[in-house]
């Protein structure tokens, strides 16, 4: 660093440290951030400027600021403005100082603030992307419930498109429920699946195979006429997997297989009686 450059840097650091309160007030006005939040950033940056310019602490505070604002729903522009607005606040102090060294030092400090602003933007983007991924996973779990229909019988009512990511969630939740409940029968209901193609069929078959490996028998229900026609047209083979038209039919089948007699009465009610051994 040359002597003039060194003098310029010393002058801008003097302004940055000696004008702390007016600088913080103006920075808060421009950025819209509270002074208490900015004070920690100012102190960390001041320490770095006075010392060996190690910005690790400053980046740490900016990273936490970016992640916090991403969780609170702030826009990327609002978050980056917190950093970039510091330049305007500092420049006003430089103009008031009026020295050439201060102006030269501001050019150096401005480049440093630009780098911190870009770091803030990148950190915010990464944090926001992680939040979106986490929310997508939570929605997948919520949209794929596993319910207990009867002692030893569980059901997975599927609604919407069945893709690879969702199939993985279905498998994990179904297998875990089979372990937790000790159920030997599982009903996979696809009444809410809009269409069944080769890919969807493969996902269903994978789920059935995984459940069988756990010792459970699977029934696929919700095979509507149009879906049955599509399955035949595409030449999809379900092998020895039992399929039923409705969830009620599948439940009746699973109850029978588990040793429970299901008798249809004259009315719409169903009488259920457990067999005695």
C-alpha positions as CSV (number, residue, x, y, z in Angstrom):
1,X,0.0,0.0,0.0
2,X,1.4,3.4,-1.0
3,X,1.7,6.3,1.5
4,X,-1.2,8.3,0.0
5,X,-3.3,5.1,-0.1
6,X,-2.4,4.4,3.5
7,X,-3.3,7.9,4.5
8,X,-6.6,7.7,2.7
9,X,-7.5,4.4,4.5
10,X,-6.6,5.9,7.9
11,X,-8.8,8.9,7.3
12,X,-11.9,6.8,6.2
13,X,-11.4,4.6,9.2
14,X,-11.2,7.6,11.5
15,X,-14.5,8.9,10.1
16,X,-16.1,5.5,10.4
17,X,-15.1,5.2,14.1
18,X,-15.5,8.7,15.3
19,X,-18.9,9.4,13.7
20,X,-20.5,6.1,15.0
21,X,-23.8,7.5,16.3
22,X,-24.7,9.9,13.4
23,X,-23.6,7.2,11.0
24,X,-25.8,4.6,12.7
25,X,-28.8,6.9,12.8
26,X,-28.5,7.7,9.1
27,X,-27.8,4.1,8.2
28,X,-30.9,3.0,10.0
29,X,-33.0,5.7,8.2
30,X,-31.8,4.6,4.8
31,X,-32.0,0.8,5.3
32,X,-35.1,0.7,7.5
33,X,-33.2,-1.7,9.9
34,X,-33.2,-1.0,13.7
35,X,-30.1,0.6,15.1
36,X,-29.5,-2.2,17.6
37,X,-29.2,-4.6,14.7
38,X,-26.8,-2.4,12.8
39,X,-24.7,-1.5,15.8
40,X,-23.3,-5.1,16.0
41,X,-22.4,-4.9,12.3
42,X,-20.8,-1.5,12.7
43,X,-18.7,-2.7,15.7
44,X,-17.5,-5.8,13.9
45,X,-16.6,-3.9,10.8
46,X,-14.9,-1.2,12.8
47,X,-12.8,-3.8,14.6
48,X,-11.9,-5.3,11.2
49,X,-10.9,-1.9,9.7
50,X,-8.8,-0.9,12.7
51,X,-7.1,-4.3,12.8
52,X,-6.0,-6.6,10.0
53,X,-9.2,-6.4,8.0
54,X,-10.3,-9.9,9.0
55,X,-14.0,-9.9,8.0
56,X,-14.9,-13.3,9.5
57,X,-17.0,-11.8,12.3
58,X,-18.7,-9.4,9.9
59,X,-19.6,-12.2,7.5
60,X,-20.9,-14.3,10.4
61,X,-23.2,-11.5,11.4
62,X,-24.3,-10.9,7.9
63,X,-24.9,-14.6,7.4
64,X,-27.2,-14.8,10.4
65,X,-29.0,-11.6,9.2
66,X,-29.6,-13.1,5.8
67,X,-30.9,-16.4,7.2
68,X,-33.2,-14.6,9.7
69,X,-34.6,-12.3,7.0
70,X,-35.1,-15.2,4.6
71,X,-37.2,-17.0,7.3
72,X,-39.2,-13.8,8.0
73,X,-40.1,-13.4,4.3
74,X,-38.0,-10.3,3.5
75,X,-37.1,-9.8,-0.2
76,X,-33.5,-10.2,-1.4
77,X,-33.5,-6.5,-2.2
78,X,-34.5,-5.5,1.3
79,X,-31.8,-7.8,2.7
80,X,-29.0,-6.5,0.5
81,X,-30.1,-2.9,1.0
82,X,-29.1,-3.2,4.6
83,X,-25.4,-3.5,3.5
84,X,-25.4,-1.3,0.4
85,X,-27.1,1.6,2.2
86,X,-24.0,1.9,4.5
87,X,-22.2,3.4,1.6
88,X,-24.6,6.3,1.3
89,X,-24.4,7.0,5.0
90,X,-20.6,6.9,5.0
91,X,-20.4,9.1,1.9
92,X,-22.5,11.9,3.6
93,X,-19.9,11.9,6.4
94,X,-17.1,12.0,3.8
95,X,-18.7,15.0,2.1
96,X,-19.0,16.8,5.5
97,X,-15.3,16.1,6.2
98,X,-14.3,17.6,2.8
99,X,-10.7,16.1,2.7
100,X,-9.3,14.5,-0.4
101,X,-7.9,11.6,1.6
102,X,-11.4,10.8,2.9
103,X,-12.8,10.6,-0.6
104,X,-10.0,8.3,-1.7
105,X,-10.5,6.2,1.3
106,X,-14.2,6.0,0.6
107,X,-13.5,4.4,-2.8
108,X,-11.6,1.6,-1.0
109,X,-14.3,1.2,1.6
110,X,-17.0,1.1,-1.1
111,X,-15.4,-1.9,-2.8
112,X,-15.2,-3.7,0.5
113,X,-18.9,-3.0,1.2
114,X,-19.8,-4.2,-2.3
115,X,-18.2,-7.5,-1.5
116,X,-20.1,-7.8,1.7
117,X,-23.3,-7.0,-0.1
118,X,-22.8,-9.7,-2.6
119,X,-22.0,-12.2,0.2
120,X,-25.2,-11.2,1.9
121,X,-27.2,-11.7,-1.3
122,X,-25.7,-15.2,-1.9
123,X,-26.3,-16.2,1.7
124,X,-29.9,-15.1,1.5
125,X,-30.5,-17.0,-1.7
126,X,-29.0,-20.2,-0.2
127,X,-31.1,-19.9,2.9
128,X,-34.3,-19.2,0.9
129,X,-33.6,-22.2,-1.3
130,X,-33.2,-24.4,1.8
131,X,-36.5,-23.1,3.3
132,X,-38.3,-23.9,0.0
133,X,-36.9,-27.4,-0.1
134,X,-37.8,-28.0,3.6
135,X,-41.4,-26.7,3.0
136,X,-41.7,-29.0,-0.1
137,X,-40.7,-32.0,2.0
138,X,-43.2,-31.1,4.7
139,X,-46.0,-30.7,2.1
140,X,-45.1,-34.1,0.7
141,X,-45.4,-35.7,4.2
142,X,-48.7,-33.9,4.9
143,X,-50.1,-35.0,1.5
144,X,-49.2,-38.7,2.2
145,X,-50.9,-39.8,5.4
146,X,-50.8,-43.4,6.5
147,X,-54.0,-44.2,8.6
148,X,-54.9,-47.3,10.6
149,X,-58.3,-48.7,9.3
150,X,-58.5,-51.8,11.6
151,X,-56.3,-53.8,13.8
152,X,-53.5,-55.0,11.6
153,X,-54.7,-53.0,8.5
154,X,-53.3,-49.6,7.4
155,X,-54.1,-47.5,4.4
156,X,-52.3,-44.9,2.2
157,X,-54.8,-42.7,0.4
158,X,-53.0,-41.0,-2.4
159,X,-54.2,-37.7,-3.9
160,X,-52.5,-36.0,-6.8
161,X,-49.5,-36.9,-9.0
162,X,-47.2,-39.7,-7.9
163,X,-43.6,-39.0,-8.8
164,X,-40.2,-40.4,-7.6
165,X,-39.9,-38.0,-4.7
166,X,-43.4,-38.7,-3.4
167,X,-43.0,-42.4,-3.9
168,X,-39.9,-42.3,-1.6
169,X,-42.0,-40.5,1.1
170,X,-44.9,-43.0,0.7
171,X,-42.5,-46.0,1.1
172,X,-40.8,-44.5,4.1
173,X,-44.0,-43.6,5.9
174,X,-45.7,-46.9,5.0
175,X,-42.8,-49.1,6.1
176,X,-42.4,-47.1,9.3
177,X,-46.1,-47.5,10.1
178,X,-46.0,-51.2,9.4
179,X,-43.1,-51.5,11.9
180,X,-44.8,-49.3,14.5
181,X,-48.2,-51.0,14.3
182,X,-47.2,-54.5,13.4
183,X,-49.8,-54.5,10.6
184,X,-49.8,-57.3,8.1
185,X,-52.1,-55.7,5.5
186,X,-51.8,-52.4,3.7
187,X,-54.2,-50.8,1.3
188,X,-52.9,-48.3,-1.2
189,X,-55.8,-46.2,-2.5
190,X,-55.3,-44.4,-5.8
191,X,-58.8,-42.9,-6.1
192,X,-57.3,-39.4,-5.9
193,X,-54.6,-40.1,-8.5
194,X,-55.7,-38.3,-11.7
195,X,-54.0,-40.7,-14.1
196,X,-52.0,-43.9,-14.1
197,X,-49.2,-44.3,-16.6
198,X,-46.2,-46.6,-16.8
199,X,-44.2,-44.4,-14.4
200,X,-46.9,-44.2,-11.8
201,X,-47.4,-48.0,-12.1
202,X,-43.7,-48.6,-11.5
203,X,-43.8,-46.4,-8.4
204,X,-46.8,-48.4,-7.1
205,X,-45.0,-51.7,-7.7
206,X,-41.9,-50.5,-5.9
207,X,-44.1,-49.5,-2.9
208,X,-45.8,-52.9,-2.9
209,X,-42.5,-54.8,-3.1
210,X,-41.1,-52.8,-0.2
211,X,-44.1,-53.6,1.9
212,X,-43.9,-57.3,1.0
213,X,-40.3,-57.4,2.2
214,X,-41.6,-56.2,5.5
215,X,-44.0,-59.2,5.5
216,X,-47.2,-57.2,4.7
217,X,-49.8,-58.0,2.0
218,X,-50.8,-55.1,-0.2
219,X,-54.0,-54.3,-2.0
220,X,-54.4,-51.5,-4.5
221,X,-57.8,-49.8,-4.5
222,X,-59.4,-47.1,-6.5
223,X,-59.1,-48.7,-9.9
224,X,-61.7,-46.7,-11.8
225,X,-63.0,-47.9,-15.3
226,X,-60.9,-45.3,-17.1
227,X,-57.8,-46.2,-15.2
228,X,-58.4,-49.9,-15.8
229,X,-58.7,-49.1,-19.5
230,X,-55.4,-47.1,-19.5
231,X,-53.6,-49.9,-17.6
232,X,-54.8,-52.5,-20.2
233,X,-53.9,-50.2,-23.2
234,X,-50.4,-49.6,-21.9
235,X,-49.9,-53.2,-21.2
236,X,-49.0,-52.6,-17.5
237,X,-48.8,-55.8,-15.5
238,X,-49.5,-55.8,-11.8
239,X,-48.7,-59.5,-11.5
240,X,-50.2,-61.2,-8.4
241,X,-51.0,-57.9,-6.7
242,X,-54.7,-57.7,-5.7
243,X,-56.6,-54.7,-7.0
244,X,-60.1,-53.5,-6.0
245,X,-62.4,-50.9,-7.4
246,X,-63.0,-49.0,-4.1
247,X,-61.5,-48.6,-0.7
248,X,-64.5,-50.3,0.8
249,X,-63.8,-53.4,-1.3
250,X,-60.2,-53.4,-0.4
251,X,-61.0,-53.1,3.3
252,X,-63.4,-56.0,3.1
253,X,-60.8,-58.1,1.4
254,X,-58.1,-57.2,4.0
255,X,-60.5,-57.9,6.8
256,X,-61.3,-61.3,5.4
257,X,-57.7,-62.1,4.9
258,X,-57.0,-61.2,8.5
259,X,-59.7,-63.6,9.7
260,X,-62.7,-61.3,10.1
261,X,-66.0,-62.1,8.5
262,X,-67.7,-59.3,6.6
263,X,-71.3,-59.9,5.8
264,X,-73.4,-57.5,3.7
265,X,-76.8,-56.8,5.3
266,X,-80.1,-56.0,3.5
267,X,-79.4,-52.3,4.1
268,X,-76.3,-50.4,3.3
269,X,-74.8,-51.3,6.7
270,X,-72.0,-53.9,7.0
271,X,-72.0,-56.5,9.8
272,X,-68.5,-57.4,11.0
273,X,-67.8,-60.5,13.1
274,X,-64.4,-61.8,14.1
275,X,-64.0,-65.6,13.7
276,X,-63.2,-67.6,16.8
277,X,-60.3,-69.9,16.5
